[in-house]
């Protein structure tokens, strides 16, 4: 990945812009650029704060998809950051979007402040998820397969991947899912964020419950229950069991009763364990991550172990080797 100084020279013609690195996940370098000249972004006069996202070369197709999704959502009036610039620099995809001022919803929860407002903000967060899933998505965005055939294909992919990367400890999860998928009811596919949790929600205004959803890199058209299962799992892994329950209860209140959620929760657990093993394994060719990703995993190992506990709670499957890798990796 290119150094940010090189990127700034290519985009802005200067590298003396003040910036701070933001948490942008495992695969994307994300920065808050301060006082960027508007003329560089073709936005008029004066200066503006923006967010710069630098991706790996191998992710070009996914970045292009993220751009399309953000444009579609903006047209629908869904609260997302406005894209200001998108280009490739020496083959490296780069995106600049507006800087949305405000704390992450996850930070507000952790702070213990605004206790009177947090429940309403969480309701709004879940309502936004419902609104996303109700958007009418153009047919061209849909996968070729629908329903459980799509998930059978996903499971085949996971099986090939874990065999190729020698993560055979995960095969019992795949076997459980392959057996269970035959019993899962059909549900309408829709646009899902795929990483919808409080740390991807910016609280632009606490009093008016004005929330903005960021980081659409993984967005796909799929079963809405995959999204609900992921949101539940993230809340559970951070020890917020009450929030996990609220996600399901509130979603049901706004939209519909959720069936077969256990399948989608275990599917998300498989996704998480596969990702964690890839990071510990130090960048397989199919999964390029930032150098800091392993540190992030180890700093939140208690959360990762709760994900494994949830797997055991639902399926009875325990993967001792995985627990050992997490607990014995470098401190």
C-alpha positions, 0 to 999 in steps of 0.5 A, a space after each residue: 500500500 502506498 504511503 499517505 504522503 504519496 497519495 496526498 501529493 497525487 490528489 491534492 498536490 501537497 503533502 502538508 495537510 494535517 491528518 489523523 488516522 481513523 479506525 477503518 477496519 482490517 483492510 482499509 487505511 482511513 484518515 481524517 484530513 483537515 482543512 483541505 482546499 475545496 477547489 481541489 475537490 471541485 467544491 468551490 472556495 474555502 476549506 473542508 474536512 474530509 475522510 480519505 480511504 485507501 484500499 488494497 489494489 486487489 480490492 478494486 472491484 469491491 471498491 467500485 461496488 461500494 461507490 455504486 452502493 453509496 451513490 444509490 443510497 444517497 439517491 434514496 435519501 438514506 443517511 450516508 457520507 457524500 462521495 467527493 472524489 474517487 480515483 486510482 493512483 498507480 492502481 490503488 483505489 482511493 476514495 474521499 468522502 465528507 467528514 461527518 462530525 460526531 461520535 460513533 454510536 459505539 463510543 457513546 454506549 461505552 462512555 456511559 454518558 447520555 443514558 437518557 438518550 441512548 435507548 432512543 438512539 439504539 431504536 433509531 439505529 435498528 429502525 435504520 437497519 429496517 429502512 435499509 432492508 425495505 429499499 427497492 433495489 434494482 434487479 441488476 444488483 441481485 446475485 444470480 442465485 436466490 434463497 438457500 441456493 445462494 447460501 449453499 453456494 456460499 457454504 461451498 466457497 467456505 469449504 473450499 477456502 478452509 481446506 485450501 488454507 488448512 483451517 480444517 478445524 472449522 469443518 464441523 461448523 460447515 457441516 452443521 450449516 449444510 445440514 441446517 440450510 435444508 430446513 431454513 425458510 425462504 425470505 426476500 433478498 435485499 441490500 444489506 450493509 453486512 457490518 451494521 453495528 454501532 461502531 459504523 454509525 456516526 451520531 451527527 446530532 444526539 438530540 435529534 437522533 441524526 445518525 449516519 451509516 459509514 463503511 459500505 465496503 462489504 455491502 451485498 444483496 442477500 437475506 436480511 437475516 444475515 444482517 440481523 444475525 451479525 448485529 446480534 453477534 457483534 453486540 453479544 461479543 462485546 458483552 451487550 446481551 441486552 442490546 443483542 436482545 433489543 436488536 431482535 425485539 425492535 427489528 421484529 416490532 418495526 418489520 416482521 417476525 424473524 425465523 431461522 436466525 440461528 442459521 444466520 448467526 452461525 453463518 456469521 460466526 463462521 465468517 468471523 472465525 475464518 477472518 480471525 484465523 486469516 489475520 493470525 495466519 498473517 495475510 493469505 493471498 485471498 485476505 489482505 489486511 493492515 499490519 495493525 489487524 492482528 493487534 486489534 484482534 488480540 486487544 479484543 480477544 475476550 470479544 472473539 472468545 465470546 463469539 466462540 462461546 456463542 457457537 458452542 451455545 447454539 451448536 454444541 461445537 467447541 474448537 479447542 485449537 481456535 481457543 488455543 490460538 487466540 489465548 496463546 498468540 503474542 500478548 
